[in-house]
Amino acid sequence: MSQVNDEFRNLTGMQKAAIFMLAIGNEHSAQLFAKMDEQEIRDLSESMAELGEINADVVER
């Protein structure tokens, strides 16, 4: 199995959501944040802040 697949499988659902939100940009992520409740926004924002460096191939996955 490739390293990218391993890295992707080791991510939590919240981490995958955080990567997605960062990848789609401010305009699109703002539209999604508008549909979330306050706790979801806090949890996702925290996950986004804690991500660190993510391999571009993992983001593309």
CNS distance restraints for C-alpha pairs under 8 A (distance, minus, plus):
assign (resid   1 and name CA) (resid   5 and name CA) 6.61 0.50 0.50
assign (resid   1 and name CA) (resid   6 and name CA) 7.03 0.50 0.50
assign (resid   2 and name CA) (resid   6 and name CA) 6.38 0.50 0.50
assign (resid   3 and name CA) (resid   7 and name CA) 6.09 0.50 0.50
assign (resid   4 and name CA) (resid   8 and name CA) 6.09 0.50 0.50
assign (resid   4 and name CA) (resid  55 and name CA) 7.94 0.50 0.50
assign (resid   4 and name CA) (resid  57 and name CA) 6.52 0.50 0.50
assign (resid   4 and name CA) (resid  58 and name CA) 5.68 0.50 0.50
assign (resid   5 and name CA) (resid   9 and name CA) 6.08 0.50 0.50
assign (resid   5 and name CA) (resid  58 and name CA) 7.66 0.50 0.50
assign (resid   6 and name CA) (resid  10 and name CA) 6.23 0.50 0.50
assign (resid   7 and name CA) (resid  11 and name CA) 6.67 0.50 0.50
assign (resid   7 and name CA) (resid  58 and name CA) 7.06 0.50 0.50
assign (resid   8 and name CA) (resid  58 and name CA) 6.04 0.50 0.50
assign (resid   8 and name CA) (resid  61 and name CA) 7.66 0.50 0.50
assign (resid  11 and name CA) (resid  15 and name CA) 5.80 0.50 0.50
assign (resid  11 and name CA) (resid  16 and name CA) 6.33 0.50 0.50
assign (resid  12 and name CA) (resid  16 and name CA) 6.29 0.50 0.50
assign (resid  13 and name CA) (resid  17 and name CA) 6.19 0.50 0.50
assign (resid  14 and name CA) (resid  18 and name CA) 6.11 0.50 0.50
assign (resid  14 and name CA) (resid  44 and name CA) 6.59 0.50 0.50
assign (resid  14 and name CA) (resid  47 and name CA) 6.69 0.50 0.50
assign (resid  15 and name CA) (resid  19 and name CA) 6.19 0.50 0.50
assign (resid  15 and name CA) (resid  47 and name CA) 6.07 0.50 0.50
assign (resid  15 and name CA) (resid  48 and name CA) 7.25 0.50 0.50
assign (resid  15 and name CA) (resid  51 and name CA) 7.14 0.50 0.50
assign (resid  16 and name CA) (resid  20 and name CA) 6.18 0.50 0.50
assign (resid  17 and name CA) (resid  21 and name CA) 6.15 0.50 0.50
assign (resid  17 and name CA) (resid  44 and name CA) 7.43 0.50 0.50
assign (resid  18 and name CA) (resid  22 and name CA) 6.25 0.50 0.50
assign (resid  18 and name CA) (resid  44 and name CA) 6.10 0.50 0.50
assign (resid  18 and name CA) (resid  45 and name CA) 7.46 0.50 0.50
assign (resid  18 and name CA) (resid  47 and name CA) 6.09 0.50 0.50
assign (resid  18 and name CA) (resid  48 and name CA) 4.88 0.50 0.50
assign (resid  18 and name CA) (resid  51 and name CA) 7.83 0.50 0.50
assign (resid  19 and name CA) (resid  23 and name CA) 6.05 0.50 0.50
assign (resid  19 and name CA) (resid  48 and name CA) 7.03 0.50 0.50
assign (resid  19 and name CA) (resid  51 and name CA) 7.93 0.50 0.50
assign (resid  19 and name CA) (resid  59 and name CA) 6.67 0.50 0.50
assign (resid  20 and name CA) (resid  24 and name CA) 6.24 0.50 0.50
assign (resid  20 and name CA) (resid  59 and name CA) 7.54 0.50 0.50
assign (resid  21 and name CA) (resid  25 and name CA) 6.78 0.50 0.50
assign (resid  21 and name CA) (resid  29 and name CA) 5.45 0.50 0.50
assign (resid  22 and name CA) (resid  26 and name CA) 7.66 0.50 0.50
assign (resid  22 and name CA) (resid  29 and name CA) 7.54 0.50 0.50
assign (resid  22 and name CA) (resid  48 and name CA) 7.48 0.50 0.50
assign (resid  23 and name CA) (resid  59 and name CA) 7.43 0.50 0.50
assign (resid  24 and name CA) (resid  28 and name CA) 6.05 0.50 0.50
assign (resid  24 and name CA) (resid  29 and name CA) 6.40 0.50 0.50
assign (resid  25 and name CA) (resid  29 and name CA) 6.02 0.50 0.50
assign (resid  26 and name CA) (resid  30 and name CA) 5.84 0.50 0.50
assign (resid  27 and name CA) (resid  31 and name CA) 6.67 0.50 0.50
assign (resid  28 and name CA) (resid  32 and name CA) 6.63 0.50 0.50
assign (resid  29 and name CA) (resid  33 and name CA) 6.05 0.50 0.50
assign (resid  30 and name CA) (resid  34 and name CA) 6.14 0.50 0.50
assign (resid  31 and name CA) (resid  35 and name CA) 7.01 0.50 0.50
assign (resid  32 and name CA) (resid  36 and name CA) 6.91 0.50 0.50
assign (resid  33 and name CA) (resid  41 and name CA) 6.52 0.50 0.50
assign (resid  36 and name CA) (resid  40 and name CA) 5.93 0.50 0.50
assign (resid  36 and name CA) (resid  41 and name CA) 6.25 0.50 0.50
assign (resid  37 and name CA) (resid  41 and name CA) 6.35 0.50 0.50
assign (resid  38 and name CA) (resid  42 and name CA) 6.26 0.50 0.50
assign (resid  39 and name CA) (resid  43 and name CA) 6.10 0.50 0.50
assign (resid  40 and name CA) (resid  44 and name CA) 6.01 0.50 0.50
assign (resid  41 and name CA) (resid  45 and name CA) 5.86 0.50 0.50
assign (resid  42 and name CA) (resid  46 and name CA) 6.06 0.50 0.50
assign (resid  43 and name CA) (resid  47 and name CA) 6.30 0.50 0.50
assign (resid  44 and name CA) (resid  48 and name CA) 6.13 0.50 0.50
assign (resid  45 and name CA) (resid  49 and name CA) 6.19 0.50 0.50
assign (resid  46 and name CA) (resid  50 and name CA) 6.26 0.50 0.50
assign (resid  47 and name CA) (resid  51 and name CA) 6.18 0.50 0.50
assign (resid  54 and name CA) (resid  58 and name CA) 6.87 0.50 0.50
assign (resid  54 and name CA) (resid  59 and name CA) 7.12 0.50 0.50
assign (resid  55 and name CA) (resid  59 and name CA) 6.65 0.50 0.50
assign (resid  56 and name CA) (resid  60 and name CA) 6.28 0.50 0.50
assign (resid  57 and name CA) (resid  61 and name CA) 6.20 0.50 0.50
